[in-house]
């Protein structure tokens, strides 16, 4: 059974940092590009970042470039999203996506 399980969300003050994790199981993780998306209340789900199967290539939405870092560990079957200099507008449910499968999401709230 293909499964993606996110963790690491929470409440953080503006300017703070969080690291999200997404543990994958049930498929050959190292063969697939992995993605992070987010969805704020009342807004459409938007792509945040992606990392290629071998981690050679990474891409970021312009809104997070320079503040967020995506990477993966193909031994641990886990993809990460390090978020720094967080802003209130980064508040959203963050989802991991890969192999046509979505995780359940983890809430990130940036507020003082």
N, C-alpha and C positions, 0 to 999 in steps of 0.2 A: 504494500500500500504506500503510495507516494504521499509524503507528509512534509510540511514546512512549519516549524514552530518558532515564532519570534519571541524575544525576551529583551529586557533592558529598558523599557520605557519607564516614564515617571514624570514627576513634577520637578522642574528646574527653573532657576531664576534667569532672567535675560542676561546674556553673556556667559552663561554656564555651558557645561558639556555633558553629553551622554553617549554611551556606546550601546548600540543595538546589535543583537545577535539573531541569527536565523539558522537553526539546526535542521538539516535535511536528512531524509531517510526514504528508502524504498526505490531509489533509482541511482544511476551512475552519476553522482554529483559532478565529478570532474569533467564530464562531457558537455555540460550545459552552461551557457551564460546565465548569470543570476542578476536579479534586479531588486531595487527598492523603490516602492511607490508610497505616496501618502495621500490622505483624504481628510480635508478639514470639513467641519459641519457646513452643509449647504453648498459645498463645492464638489466638482468632479475629482475623481482620483487622478493624480498626476505623477508622472515618472520623476524620480529623484536622481537615481544613479544606477549604473550597471557595470559589471565586471565580466570579462570574457572567461571562457572555460579554464584557460591556463593562467589567468590573471595578468596577461600581458597588456591588455587594453582595459582602460576604465573611462567612463564618460559620466558627465554630471550636468544636471539642469543648471541654467545660468543663475538661478536664484540661490543655489547652494555651493556653487563652485568656489573653491578657496576656503570654505568653512567645513565641508563634509568630506570624509574619505571612506571609500568602499574598498574592502579587500576580502580575500577568502582563504580558507585553509582546506585544501582538498584532502588532507589526511583526517581532519576532524569533521569533514562534510558540513562546514559552517561558513556562512557569509556574514560579514560585519559591516556596520555603518557607524563610523565615529563622527559625532556631530559636535562642533565647537562654535563659539560665539553665537549661541542660539538666540533667536529673536521670537517675540510673541507670534509672529506670522508663520513660524515653523511648527506651531501647535497643530497636531493632526494625529490620526491613526496611521501608523507606518506599517506597510505590508511588504513582505518578501514574496517574490515571484520567480518561478523557474519551472521548466519542464511542464508548461501549461497548468501549473498549480499555484494557487494562492495560499499563503499562510492566513492565520486568523487575525493577525494585526496586533500591534502594541501601541498603547496611547502615550503620546508625548505632549506634555503641557508646559509651555514656557510662560511663566507669570511671576510677578513679584508679590 
